[in-house]
Amino acid sequence: MLPDNLDLILASKSPRRSQLLTQAGIPYRVGDIDVEEIYPENLLANKVAKYLAELKAAGADDLLTAPNQIVLTADSVVILDDVIYGKPQNRDEAIAIIEKLAGRQHTVITGVCLRSLSKQRSFQGESQVYFKDITRSEIEHYVDTYEPYDKAGAYAIQEWIGLCKIERIEGTYPNIMGLPVELVYEELVKWAEPA
């Protein structure tokens, strides 16, 4: 079970991460951070999400004022052929990203960092997503209807594209949404255990 005096602070503006914690019955409150999400160019693509989660956690120190408080930060990346596809800047970029993902398998990694005044733990979830072929008109319909400009890889699994154009996944659905909840829960349960 979770520690009784847990004061979990979700340092994320993502409504999806809030929704997942709420659905899992994990008590939390939201804290605000402002961190520039920049990573070294030579960092391997599969290490970027955890690096950015740790970077965000380091920028959330002012949220920690008591020993029982834990800041949770996270970052998700979509990887295809060792290239990271982040949040699209505009309609054309969103369409181009989805065209690259269509008919292919890609990886979604969500890095998570839990940080308190005395310790820090980082981990990541990894899922494989298999897209069906998607026509140009379907892509344009999706982008124009759902405007996925705040989503890594220009899509959300819980929207039309995920419901109609994903053939299968390996790994967990919540991880693709933006938070590997089962790993977060396990780590929070372990948190109070002696090191």
MARBA-3410 file (N, C-alpha, C, O; in Angstrom, 1 decimal):
195
0.8,-1.2,0.0,0.0,0.0,0.0,0.9,1.3,0.0,2.1,1.2,0.3 ~ 0.3,2.4,-0.4,1.0,3.6,-0.4,1.3,4.1,1.0,0.5,3.9,1.9 ~ 2.4,4.9,1.2,2.6,5.4,2.5,1.5,6.3,3.0,0.9,7.0,2.2 ~ 1.1,6.2,4.3,0.0,6.9,4.8,0.1,8.4,4.7,-0.9,9.1,4.4 ~ 1.3,9.0,4.9,1.4,10.4,4.9,1.9,11.0,3.6,2.5,12.0,3.5
1.7,10.2,2.5,2.2,10.6,1.2,1.6,12.0,0.8,0.4,12.2,0.8 ~ 2.5,12.9,0.4,2.1,14.2,-0.2,2.8,14.2,-1.5,3.9,14.8,-1.7 ~ 2.1,13.7,-2.5,2.6,13.6,-3.9,2.3,14.9,-4.7,1.1,15.3,-4.7 ~ 3.3,15.5,-5.3,3.1,16.7,-6.1,3.4,16.4,-7.5,4.6,16.1,-7.9 ~ 2.4,16.4,-8.3,2.6,16.2,-9.8,3.0,17.5,-10.4,2.2,18.4,-10.5
4.3,17.6,-10.8,4.8,18.8,-11.4,4.7,18.6,-12.9,5.7,18.4,-13.7 ~ 3.5,18.7,-13.4,3.1,18.6,-14.8,1.8,19.3,-15.1,0.9,19.3,-14.3 ~ 1.8,19.9,-16.3,0.5,20.5,-16.7,-0.3,19.6,-17.5,-1.4,20.0,-18.0 ~ 0.1,18.4,-17.7,-0.6,17.4,-18.6,-1.9,16.9,-17.9,-1.9,16.3,-16.9 ~ -3.0,17.2,-18.6,-4.3,16.7,-18.0,-4.4,15.2,-18.1,-5.1,14.6,-17.3
-3.6,14.6,-19.0,-3.7,13.1,-19.1,-3.0,12.5,-17.9,-3.4,11.5,-17.4 ~ -1.9,13.1,-17.5,-1.2,12.5,-16.3,-2.1,12.7,-15.0,-2.1,11.7,-14.2 ~ -2.7,13.8,-14.9,-3.6,14.0,-13.8,-4.8,13.0,-13.8,-5.1,12.4,-12.8 ~ -5.3,12.8,-15.0,-6.4,11.8,-15.2,-6.0,10.4,-14.8,-6.7,9.7,-14.1 ~ -4.8,10.0,-15.2,-4.3,8.7,-14.9,-4.1,8.4,-13.4,-4.5,7.4,-12.8
-3.5,9.4,-12.7,-3.3,9.3,-11.3,-4.7,9.3,-10.5,-4.9,8.5,-9.6 ~ -5.6,10.1,-11.0,-7.0,10.1,-10.4,-7.6,8.8,-10.6,-8.2,8.2,-9.6 ~ -7.6,8.2,-11.8,-8.2,6.9,-12.1,-7.6,5.8,-11.3,-8.3,4.8,-10.9 ~ -6.3,5.9,-11.0,-5.6,4.9,-10.2,-5.8,5.1,-8.7,-5.4,4.2,-7.9 ~ -6.5,6.1,-8.3,-6.7,6.4,-6.9,-5.5,6.8,-6.1,-5.4,6.6,-4.9
-4.5,7.3,-6.8,-3.3,7.8,-6.2,-3.5,9.3,-5.8,-3.6,10.1,-6.7 ~ -3.5,9.6,-4.5,-3.7,11.0,-4.1,-2.5,11.9,-4.5,-1.3,11.5,-4.4 ~ -2.8,13.1,-5.0,-1.8,14.0,-5.5,-2.4,15.4,-5.5,-3.6,15.6,-5.4 ~ -1.4,16.4,-5.7,-1.8,17.7,-6.0,-0.9,18.2,-7.1,0.2,17.6,-7.3 ~ -1.3,19.3,-7.8,-0.5,19.7,-8.9,0.4,20.9,-8.5,0.0,21.8,-7.8
1.7,20.8,-8.8,2.6,21.9,-8.6,3.1,22.5,-9.9,3.1,21.7,-10.9 ~ 3.5,23.7,-10.0,3.9,24.3,-11.2,5.5,24.5,-11.3,6.1,24.9,-10.3 ~ 6.0,24.1,-12.4,7.5,24.3,-12.7,7.6,24.9,-14.1,6.8,24.8,-14.9 ~ 8.8,25.5,-14.3,9.1,26.1,-15.6,10.5,25.7,-15.9,11.5,26.3,-15.4 ~ 10.7,24.6,-16.7,12.0,24.1,-17.1,12.1,24.1,-18.6,11.2,23.6,-19.2
13.2,24.5,-19.1,13.5,24.4,-20.5,13.9,23.0,-20.9,14.9,22.5,-20.3 ~ 13.1,22.3,-21.7,13.4,20.9,-22.0,14.4,20.7,-23.1,14.1,20.6,-24.3 ~ 15.7,20.8,-22.7,16.8,20.7,-23.6,17.6,19.5,-23.2,17.9,19.3,-22.0 ~ 18.0,18.7,-24.1,18.9,17.5,-23.8,20.1,17.5,-24.7,20.1,18.1,-25.8 ~ 21.2,16.9,-24.3,22.4,16.8,-25.1,22.2,16.1,-26.5,21.5,15.1,-26.5
22.7,16.7,-27.5,22.5,16.1,-28.9,23.0,14.7,-29.0,22.5,13.9,-29.8 ~ 24.0,14.3,-28.2,24.6,13.0,-28.4,23.9,11.9,-27.5,24.3,10.8,-27.4 ~ 22.9,12.4,-26.7,22.2,11.4,-25.9,21.4,10.4,-26.7,20.7,10.9,-27.6 ~ 21.5,9.2,-26.4,20.7,8.1,-27.1,19.2,8.4,-27.0,18.8,8.8,-25.9 ~ 18.5,8.2,-28.0,17.0,8.5,-28.0,16.3,7.8,-26.9,15.4,8.4,-26.3
16.7,6.6,-26.5,16.0,5.8,-25.5,16.4,6.3,-24.1,15.8,5.8,-23.1 ~ 17.3,7.3,-24.0,17.6,7.8,-22.7,17.1,9.2,-22.4,17.1,9.8,-21.3 ~ 16.5,9.8,-23.5,16.0,11.2,-23.4,14.9,11.4,-22.4,14.9,12.4,-21.7 ~ 13.9,10.6,-22.4,12.7,10.8,-21.6,13.1,10.8,-20.1,12.6,11.7,-19.4 ~ 13.9,9.9,-19.7,14.3,9.8,-18.3,15.2,11.0,-18.0,15.1,11.6,-16.9
16.1,11.4,-18.9,16.9,12.6,-18.7,16.0,13.8,-18.4,16.3,14.6,-17.5 ~ 15.0,14.0,-19.3,14.2,15.2,-19.2,13.3,15.2,-17.9,13.0,16.2,-17.3 ~ 12.9,14.0,-17.5,12.1,13.8,-16.2,13.0,14.3,-15.1,12.5,14.9,-14.1 ~ 14.3,13.9,-15.1,15.2,14.2,-14.0,15.5,15.7,-14.1,15.6,16.4,-13.0 ~ 15.6,16.3,-15.3,15.8,17.7,-15.4,14.7,18.5,-14.8,14.9,19.5,-14.1
13.4,18.1,-15.1,12.3,18.7,-14.5,12.2,18.6,-13.0,11.9,19.6,-12.3 ~ 12.6,17.4,-12.5,12.6,17.2,-11.0,13.6,18.2,-10.4,13.3,18.7,-9.3 ~ 14.8,18.4,-11.0,15.8,19.3,-10.4,15.2,20.7,-10.4,15.6,21.5,-9.5 ~ 14.4,21.0,-11.3,13.8,22.4,-11.4,12.5,22.5,-10.5,11.9,23.6,-10.4 ~ 12.2,21.4,-9.7,11.0,21.5,-8.9,11.4,21.5,-7.4,10.5,21.3,-6.6
12.7,21.8,-7.1,13.1,21.7,-5.7,12.3,22.7,-4.8,12.1,22.4,-3.6 ~ 11.9,23.8,-5.3,11.2,24.8,-4.5,9.8,24.3,-4.1,9.2,24.9,-3.2 ~ 9.3,23.3,-4.7,8.0,22.7,-4.3,8.2,21.8,-3.1,7.2,21.5,-2.4 ~ 9.4,21.4,-2.8,9.6,20.5,-1.7,10.0,21.3,-0.4,11.0,21.9,-0.3 ~ 9.1,21.2,0.6,9.3,21.9,1.9,9.2,21.0,3.1,9.5,21.4,4.2
8.8,19.7,2.9,8.6,18.8,4.0,9.1,17.4,3.6,9.1,17.1,2.5 ~ 9.6,16.7,4.6,10.2,15.3,4.3,9.2,14.3,3.7,9.7,13.5,2.9 ~ 7.9,14.5,3.9,7.0,13.5,3.3,6.5,13.9,1.9,5.7,13.2,1.3 ~ 7.0,15.0,1.4,6.6,15.4,0.0,7.5,14.7,-1.0,8.7,14.5,-0.9 ~ 6.8,14.3,-2.1,7.5,13.7,-3.3,7.0,14.4,-4.5,5.8,14.5,-4.8
8.0,14.9,-5.3,7.6,15.5,-6.6,7.7,14.4,-7.6,8.6,13.6,-7.7 ~ 6.7,14.4,-8.5,6.7,13.5,-9.6,6.8,14.3,-10.9,5.9,15.2,-11.2 ~ 7.8,14.0,-11.7,7.9,14.6,-13.0,8.0,13.5,-14.1,8.4,12.4,-13.8 ~ 7.6,13.8,-15.3,7.6,12.8,-16.4,7.8,13.5,-17.7,7.5,14.7,-17.9 ~ 8.2,12.7,-18.6,8.4,13.2,-20.0,8.2,12.0,-21.0,8.8,10.9,-20.7
7.5,12.2,-22.0,7.2,11.1,-23.0,7.9,11.4,-24.3,7.8,12.6,-24.8 ~ 8.5,10.4,-25.0,9.0,10.6,-26.3,8.5,9.5,-27.2,8.3,8.4,-26.8 ~ 8.3,9.9,-28.5,8.0,8.9,-29.5,9.2,8.7,-30.4,9.8,9.7,-30.9 ~ 9.6,7.5,-30.6,10.9,7.2,-31.3,10.6,6.3,-32.5,9.9,5.2,-32.3 ~ 11.1,6.6,-33.7,11.0,5.8,-34.9,12.3,5.9,-35.6,12.8,7.0,-35.9
12.9,4.7,-35.8,14.3,4.7,-36.4,15.3,5.6,-35.7,16.1,6.3,-36.3 ~ 15.3,5.5,-34.4,16.2,6.2,-33.5,16.1,7.8,-33.6,17.0,8.5,-33.2 ~ 14.9,8.2,-34.2,14.7,9.7,-34.2,13.5,10.0,-33.3,12.5,9.2,-33.3 ~ 13.6,11.0,-32.5,12.6,11.4,-31.6,11.6,12.4,-32.3,12.0,13.4,-32.9 ~ 10.3,12.1,-32.2,9.3,12.9,-32.8,8.6,13.6,-31.6,7.8,12.9,-30.9
8.8,14.9,-31.4,8.2,15.6,-30.3,6.9,16.2,-30.7,6.2,15.7,-31.5 ~ 6.5,17.3,-30.0,5.3,18.0,-30.2,5.4,18.8,-31.5,6.4,19.5,-31.7 ~ 4.4,18.6,-32.4,4.5,19.4,-33.7,4.3,20.9,-33.5,3.5,21.3,-32.6 ~ 5.0,21.6,-34.2,4.9,23.1,-34.1,3.7,23.7,-34.9,3.2,24.7,-34.5 ~ 3.2,22.9,-35.9,2.1,23.4,-36.7,1.4,22.3,-37.4,1.8,21.1,-37.3
0.4,22.6,-38.2,-0.4,21.6,-38.9,0.5,20.8,-39.8,0.4,19.5,-39.8 ~ 1.3,21.4,-40.6,2.1,20.7,-41.6,3.1,19.7,-40.9,3.2,18.6,-41.4 ~ 3.6,20.1,-39.8,4.5,19.2,-39.1,3.8,18.0,-38.5,4.3,16.9,-38.5 ~ 2.6,18.3,-38.0,1.8,17.2,-37.4,1.4,16.2,-38.5,1.6,15.0,-38.2 ~ 1.0,16.6,-39.6,0.7,15.7,-40.8,2.0,14.9,-41.2,1.9,13.7,-41.4
3.1,15.6,-41.3,4.3,14.9,-41.7,4.8,13.9,-40.7,5.2,12.8,-41.1 ~ 4.6,14.1,-39.4,5.0,13.1,-38.4,4.1,11.9,-38.5,4.6,10.8,-38.5 ~ 2.8,12.1,-38.6,1.9,11.0,-38.6,2.1,10.2,-39.9,2.0,9.0,-39.9 ~ 2.4,10.9,-41.0,2.7,10.1,-42.3,3.9,9.2,-42.1,4.0,8.1,-42.6 ~ 4.9,9.7,-41.3,6.1,8.8,-41.0,5.7,7.6,-40.1,6.2,6.5,-40.4
4.8,7.8,-39.2,4.4,6.7,-38.3,3.4,5.7,-38.9,3.4,4.6,-38.5 ~ 2.7,6.2,-39.9,1.6,5.3,-40.5,2.2,4.0,-41.1,3.2,4.0,-41.8 ~ 1.5,2.9,-40.8,2.0,1.7,-41.3,3.2,1.1,-40.7,3.7,0.1,-41.1 ~ 3.7,1.7,-39.6,4.9,1.3,-39.0,4.8,1.0,-37.5,3.7,1.3,-36.9 ~ 5.8,0.4,-36.9,5.8,0.3,-35.4,6.8,1.3,-34.9,7.9,1.5,-35.4
6.4,2.0,-33.8,7.3,2.9,-33.1,7.3,2.6,-31.6,6.5,1.9,-31.1 ~ 8.2,3.3,-30.9,8.3,3.1,-29.5,7.9,4.4,-28.7,8.2,5.5,-29.2 ~ 7.2,4.2,-27.6,6.9,5.3,-26.8,7.5,5.0,-25.4,7.3,4.0,-24.8 ~ 8.4,6.0,-25.0,9.1,5.9,-23.7,8.6,7.0,-22.8,8.7,8.2,-23.3 ~ 8.2,6.7,-21.6,7.9,7.8,-20.7,8.9,7.6,-19.5,8.8,6.6,-18.8
9.7,8.6,-19.3,10.6,8.7,-18.2,9.9,9.3,-17.0,9.1,10.3,-17.2 ~ 10.2,8.8,-15.8,9.6,9.4,-14.6,10.7,9.6,-13.5,11.6,8.8,-13.4 ~ 10.5,10.7,-12.8,11.4,10.9,-11.7,10.6,11.2,-10.4,9.7,12.1,-10.5 ~ 10.9,10.5,-9.3,10.3,10.8,-8.0,11.4,11.4,-7.2,12.5,10.9,-7.1 ~ 11.2,12.6,-6.6,12.2,13.3,-5.8,11.7,13.9,-4.6,10.6,14.5,-4.5
12.4,13.7,-3.5,12.1,14.3,-2.2,13.3,15.1,-1.7,14.2,15.3,-2.4 ~ 13.2,15.6,-0.5,14.3,16.3,0.1,15.5,15.4,0.3,16.7,15.9,0.4 ~ 15.3,14.1,0.4,16.4,13.2,0.8,16.8,12.2,-0.3,17.9,11.6,-0.2 ~ 15.9,11.9,-1.3,16.3,10.9,-2.3,15.6,11.1,-3.6,14.7,11.9,-3.7 ~ 16.0,10.4,-4.6,15.5,10.5,-5.9,15.5,9.1,-6.6,16.5,8.4,-6.4
14.4,8.8,-7.3,14.4,7.5,-8.1,13.9,7.9,-9.5,12.9,8.6,-9.6 ~ 14.6,7.3,-10.5,14.2,7.5,-11.8,13.9,6.2,-12.5,14.6,5.2,-12.2 ~ 13.0,6.1,-13.4,12.7,4.9,-14.1,11.9,5.2,-15.4,11.6,6.4,-15.6 ~ 11.7,4.3,-16.3,10.9,4.6,-17.5,10.1,3.4,-17.9,10.5,2.2,-17.7 ~ 9.0,3.7,-18.5,8.1,2.7,-19.2,8.4,2.7,-20.7,8.7,3.8,-21.2
8.2,1.5,-21.3,8.4,1.5,-22.7,7.3,0.6,-23.4,7.0,-0.4,-22.9 ~ 6.7,1.2,-24.4,5.7,0.5,-25.1,5.9,0.5,-26.6,6.5,1.5,-27.2 ~ 5.5,-0.5,-27.3,5.6,-0.6,-28.8,4.2,-0.4,-29.3,3.2,-1.0,-28.9 ~ 4.1,0.5,-30.3,2.8,0.8,-30.9,2.9,0.5,-32.4,3.8,0.9,-33.1 ~ 1.9,-0.2,-32.9,1.8,-0.7,-34.3,0.6,0.1,-35.0,-0.5,-0.2,-34.7
1.0,1.0,-35.8,0.0,1.8,-36.6,-0.4,1.0,-37.9,0.4,0.4,-38.5 ~ -1.7,1.1,-38.2,-2.2,0.6,-39.5,-1.8,1.7,-40.5,-1.4,2.8,-40.1 ~ -2.0,1.4,-41.8,-1.8,2.5,-42.8,-2.9,3.5,-42.6,-4.0,3.2,-42.2 ~ -2.5,4.8,-42.8,-3.5,5.9,-42.7,-3.4,6.8,-43.9,-2.3,7.2,-44.3 ~ -4.5,7.0,-44.5,-4.5,7.9,-45.7,-4.2,9.3,-45.4,-4.4,9.8,-44.2
-3.8,10.1,-46.4,-3.6,11.5,-46.2,-4.9,12.2,-45.7,-4.8,13.1,-44.8 ~ -6.0,11.9,-46.3,-7.3,12.5,-45.9,-7.6,12.2,-44.4,-8.2,13.0,-43.7 ~ -7.3,10.9,-44.0,-7.6,10.6,-42.6,-6.7,11.3,-41.7,-7.1,11.8,-40.6 ~ -5.4,11.5,-42.1,-4.4,12.2,-41.2,-4.9,13.7,-41.1,-4.9,14.2,-40.0 ~ -5.3,14.3,-42.2,-5.8,15.7,-42.2,-7.0,15.8,-41.3,-7.2,16.8,-40.5
-7.9,14.8,-41.4,-9.1,14.8,-40.6,-8.7,14.8,-39.1,-9.3,15.6,-38.3 ~ -7.8,13.9,-38.8,-7.4,13.8,-37.4,-6.8,15.1,-36.9,-7.1,15.6,-35.8 ~ -5.8,15.6,-37.6,-5.1,16.8,-37.2,-6.0,18.0,-37.1,-6.0,18.8,-36.1 ~ -6.9,18.2,-38.0,-7.9,19.3,-38.0,-8.9,19.2,-36.9,-9.4,20.2,-36.4 ~ -9.3,18.0,-36.6,-10.4,17.7,-35.6,-9.8,17.8,-34.2,-10.4,18.4,-33.3
-8.6,17.2,-34.0,-8.1,17.0,-32.6,-7.0,17.9,-32.3,-6.6,18.0,-31.1 ~ -6.4,18.6,-33.3,-5.3,19.5,-33.0,-4.3,19.0,-32.0,-4.1,19.6,-30.9 ~ -3.5,18.0,-32.4,-2.6,17.3,-31.4,-1.3,18.0,-31.3,-0.2,17.3,-31.3 ~ -1.3,19.3,-31.1,0.0,20.0,-31.1,0.7,20.0,-29.7,1.9,20.4,-29.6 ~ 0.0,19.5,-28.7,0.7,19.4,-27.4,1.0,17.9,-27.1,1.3,17.6,-25.9
1.1,17.1,-28.1,1.3,15.7,-27.9,2.6,15.2,-28.7,2.7,15.5,-29.8 ~ 3.4,14.5,-28.0,4.6,13.9,-28.6,4.2,12.9,-29.7,3.2,12.2,-29.5 ~ 4.8,13.0,-30.9,4.4,12.2,-32.0,3.2,12.6,-32.7,2.7,11.9,-33.6 ~ 2.6,13.8,-32.3,1.4,14.4,-32.9,0.2,13.5,-32.8,-0.7,13.6,-33.7 ~ 0.1,12.7,-31.8,-1.2,11.9,-31.6,-1.4,11.5,-30.2,-0.4,11.6,-29.4
-2.6,11.2,-29.9,-3.0,10.7,-28.5,-3.7,9.4,-28.7,-4.6,9.3,-29.5 ~ -3.3,8.4,-28.0,-3.8,7.0,-28.2,-5.3,7.0,-27.8,-6.1,6.1,-28.3 ~ -5.8,7.9,-26.9,-7.1,7.9,-26.5,-8.1,8.6,-27.4,-9.3,8.7,-27.2 ~ -7.5,9.2,-28.5,-8.4,9.9,-29.5,-8.6,9.0,-30.8,-8.2,7.8,-30.8 ~ -9.2,9.6,-31.8,-9.6,8.8,-33.0,-8.5,8.0,-33.5,-8.7,6.8,-33.9
-7.3,8.5,-33.7,-6.2,7.8,-34.3,-5.9,6.5,-33.5,-5.5,5.5,-34.1 ~ -5.9,6.6,-32.2,-5.6,5.5,-31.3,-6.7,4.4,-31.4,-6.5,3.2,-31.3 ~ -7.9,4.9,-31.5,-9.1,4.0,-31.5,-9.3,3.3,-32.8,-9.7,2.2,-32.8 ~ -9.0,4.0,-33.9,-9.3,3.5,-35.2,-8.0,3.0,-36.0,-8.2,2.3,-37.0 ~ -6.8,3.4,-35.6,-5.7,3.2,-36.5,-4.5,2.5,-35.8,-3.4,2.3,-36.4
-4.7,2.1,-34.5,-3.6,1.3,-33.9,-4.0,-0.2,-33.9,-5.1,-0.6,-33.4 ~ -3.2,-1.0,-34.6,-3.4,-2.4,-34.7,-3.2,-3.2,-33.4,-4.0,-4.0,-33.0 ~ -2.1,-2.8,-32.7,-1.9,-3.5,-31.4,-0.8,-2.7,-30.7,-0.1,-1.9,-31.3 ~ -0.7,-3.0,-29.4,0.4,-2.4,-28.6,1.1,-3.5,-27.8,0.5,-4.5,-27.5 ~ 2.3,-3.3,-27.5,3.1,-4.1,-26.5,3.5,-3.2,-25.4,4.2,-2.2,-25.7
3.2,-3.5,-24.2,3.4,-2.6,-23.1,2.1,-2.1,-22.6,1.1,-2.6,-23.0 ~ 2.1,-1.0,-21.8,0.9,-0.6,-21.2,0.3,0.7,-21.9,1.0,1.6,-22.4 ~ -1.0,0.7,-21.9,-1.8,1.8,-22.5,-1.5,3.1,-21.7,-1.2,4.2,-22.4 ~ -1.5,3.1,-20.4,-1.2,4.4,-19.6,0.2,4.9,-20.0,0.3,6.2,-20.0 ~ 1.2,4.1,-20.2,2.5,4.6,-20.6,2.4,5.4,-21.9,3.1,6.4,-22.0
1.7,4.9,-22.8,1.5,5.6,-24.1,0.7,6.9,-23.9,1.0,7.9,-24.6 ~ -0.2,6.9,-22.9,-0.9,8.2,-22.6,0.0,9.2,-21.9,-0.3,10.4,-22.0 ~ 1.1,8.7,-21.3,2.0,9.7,-20.7,2.5,9.4,-19.3,3.2,10.2,-18.7 ~ 2.1,8.2,-18.7,2.5,7.9,-17.4,2.4,6.4,-17.2,1.3,5.8,-17.2 ~ 3.5,5.7,-16.9,3.5,4.3,-16.6,3.0,4.1,-15.2,3.8,3.9,-14.3
1.7,4.1,-15.0,1.1,4.2,-13.6,1.5,3.0,-12.8,1.7,3.1,-11.6 ~ 1.6,1.8,-13.4,2.0,0.6,-12.6,3.4,0.7,-12.0,3.6,0.3,-10.9 ~ 4.3,1.4,-12.7,5.6,1.6,-12.2,5.7,2.7,-11.2,6.4,2.6,-10.2 ~ 4.9,3.7,-11.4,4.8,4.8,-10.4,4.2,4.2,-9.1,4.8,4.5,-8.0 ~ 3.2,3.4,-9.2,2.6,2.8,-7.9,3.6,2.0,-7.2,3.8,2.1,-6.0
4.3,1.1,-8.0,5.3,0.2,-7.3,6.4,1.0,-6.6,6.8,0.7,-5.5 ~ 6.9,2.1,-7.3,8.0,2.9,-6.7,7.5,3.6,-5.5,8.2,3.8,-4.5 ~ 6.2,4.1,-5.5,5.7,4.8,-4.3,5.5,3.9,-3.2,5.7,4.3,-2.0 ~ 5.1,2.6,-3.4,5.0,1.7,-2.4,6.3,1.4,-1.7,6.4,1.3,-0.5 ~ 7.4,1.3,-2.6,8.7,1.0,-2.1,9.3,2.2,-1.4,10.3,2.1,-0.6
8.8,3.4,-1.6,9.4,4.6,-1.2,9.7,4.7,0.3,10.8,5.1,0.8 ~ 8.7,4.2,1.1,8.9,4.2,2.6,9.7,3.1,3.1,10.1,3.1,4.3 ~ 10.1,2.1,2.3,10.9,1.0,2.8,12.3,1.5,3.0,12.8,2.4,2.3 ~ 13.0,0.9,4.0,14.4,1.3,4.3,15.3,0.9,3.1,15.0,-0.1,2.4 ~ 16.2,1.8,2.8,17.1,1.6,1.6,18.0,0.4,1.8,18.8,0.0,1.0
END
